[in-house]
Amino acid sequence: MIAATLNSIIECSHLFPQVRKDELHTGDWIIIRTVKSVYTLHVIGDGLYEASGGWFDNKGFTPMRIGVAGATWGGSAIMPHVLAACGMRIEFRNRLITSSVQKIVIVPQCKQN
């Protein structure tokens, strides 16, 4: 049996396809498929997103303006600079934790001349 330490997890985190918050721009859209749902996040700035899909749709809160705490494996360790990473879960600022992320698609804001 191999025991994972926090340091070994951090050292391997670059192996998971991920989206860092600082890579995104106001107006970008992120579509995230998890094991159980599909979420759509629209970057509105100042660390906030308009979230829809999954839990937000099920509770009638779509779209909800919310922050993302970061990516997690579901425990207390969190990567606060990462919005989403395949194999990990997204933790929203309302403490909602998604199922594991399977695919991430970024649709950049269309800039008009």
Sequence and secondary structure as in RCSB ss.txt:
>XXXX:A:sequence
MIAATLNSIIECSHLFPQVRKDELHTGDWIIIRTVKSVYTLHVIGDGLYEASGGWFDNKGFTPMRIGVAGATWGG
SAIMPHVLAACGMRIEFRNRLITSSVQKIVIVPQCKQN
>XXXX:A:secstr
     HHHHHHHGGGS EEEGGG  TT EEEEEESS EEEEEEEETTEEEEEEHHHHHTT  SEEEEEEEEESSS
S EETTEEEETTSEEEETTS B S EEEEEEE      
